[in-house]
Amino acid sequence: MASKNKKSSESEFVLFDVVYEDGAIRSNRRVPASAVGGLDGDAPAKAIIEAQDRDIAVQSGQPPRVIKSIKRSGKK
């Protein structure tokens, strides 16, 4: 039987759309919900996504992309 206290995946992460300086757009990048929404608002999300991008760049052997802007993903 499933536990009633288990959080849904929607509440564990906040989704962001990322626009890079080269014009590329990536949607629904996941950031832990506990990292955003405090006094700094969504500002910590950019640093978290940049760290994710650095890890991806190391694994792929490509230079990391420079983020132009981020915003929360909208629900349709």
Beta strands, then each sheet from edge to edge (+ up, - down):
strand 1: 13-20
strand 2: 25-32
strand 3: 67-72
sheet 1: 2+ 1- 3+
end
